[in-house]
């Protein structure tokens, strides 16, 4: 009888250790794949269903305004990179969002996104340009795609 009880306890302990080991590796794998998930999420975003107007259909004044807006977006992104923000509190995310959104073109879109494990980001987009301020477990990351399609990154640990 004592042998069966010990065998039962041994099986329970082994199952407990196996479950802990499995959950630890699942969390580790989830954290390592987080940047890939984020990148695929932003690249997989659905485009607007509004009819698009090509640049050749724009009037010269509209074309000049578009070029000015694209330049302004890049200048604001450059400002974010230069200021080297080090805000990690999620409570202040909307302040960051508004501070830079107010300087951007009127048609610029922005959102604050919460992720697992207390990670979050502020994302701005205009036409094909984008800017992201990402706060994660391993630091703060800035990513900007400019009007020429070039990607610029900066990390702060």
N, C-alpha and C positions, 0 to 999 in steps of 0.2 A: 504494500500500500504506500509506504514512504517513497519507494522508487517511482511510482506513478505520479505522485505529487511533485517530486523533484523534476521529473521529466516534463510535466506540465509547466512548471515555473521556468524551466530552461527554454521551452518553446515560446512562452510569453515574452521573456527577456529578449530572445533572438528576434522575434517579430518587432518588438519595440525599437531595438537598435537598427533593424533594417528600415523601418519607417522613418526614423530620424535621419539616417544616412541618405535615404532617397529624397527626403524633403530638403536637406541641406544642398544636395547637388542640383535639385530642381530650381532652387532660389539662385544659386550661383550661375547656372546656365541662363536663367531669365535675365539676370543683371548683365551678363556678357552680351546678350543678343539685343539689349535695349537700344543702342545706337542704330542698329540695322532696322529695328522695328520703326523707329522714329523717322529715319530717312525714307523708308518705303511708305510710311503714312503720308508724309508731305509730298512725295513724288506721285503718289497714287490719288491725290486729291482730285475730285471731279471738277472739271472746268465749268464755267458758267454756261448756261444754256441760252444766254442772250445772243442774238446775231452779232457776229464780229464784223468790224469795219476795218478794211485793210488801210495801210498808211497811204496808198495811192488814191484812195477815195476821200481823203481829208483835204480841207482847204489849207492854204499856206499858213493862215493864222492858227488853225487847229494843230497843224503839224509842228509849228513853233512852240505852242503851248505844251504839246506832248513831250517834245524834246526837253523843254524846261522842267516839266514834272519828273521826267526820268532822271535828269541831272540832280534835281532837288532830293529825290529819294536816295541817290547815291551819296550825296553830301550829308544827309542825316545819318546814314549808315556809317559813314566815315567819322562823324561826330561821336556816335556810340562807341566805335572802336577806340577813338582818341581818349574819351573820358574814362575808359577802363572801369566801367561800373563794377562794383563788387557787392551787389545786393543779393543776399541769399534768402531773405525772408519772403515767403509767398504772399504775406499780407501787403507788401509793397509792390507786387507785380503790376497792379492796375496803375500805380503812379508812374512806373517805368513806361508802361504802354502809352499812357496819355501824354507824358512829357515828350516822347518822340513822335507820336501820332500827330500832335498839334503842329509839328514842323513839316510834316510830310504832305504830299499832294492830297487834295480833297477826296479823290477816288481810291485812296489807299485803304486796304482792309487790314484789320488786326484782330487777334484773338489771344487769350491767355489759356493755356492748356495744362491740365494737371495730369501727372503720370503716377505710376506706382512708386512706393518708397519715398514719398515726399518730393519727388522731382517735378519740375514745372518749366514752362517756357512761355515767352512772349513772341508772337510771330506776326510780322507785318508783310504785306505783299502789295505790289503794284505792277500791273501788266505781267511781264515775265521776271520781274525783279523780286527778291525776297530778302528778309532780314530776320534772324532769330537770335534771341537771348535765351540760352538754355542753362538752367541750374540743375545739376545732378549730384550724385553721391561723390563723383570724382572731380568736381570743380565746375567752373562756369565756362561756357562755350559760346562764342559768337560765330555766326555763319551768315555771309552776305553773298548773294548772287547779283552782280551789277548789271547795268544796261547792256553790256557787251556779252553777257552770259558767263563771265568769269566768276569763279567761286573764291571767296576770301574767308579764311578761318583764323580764329584766335582762341587759345585756351588759357584759362587762369585757374591754377590749382590752389 
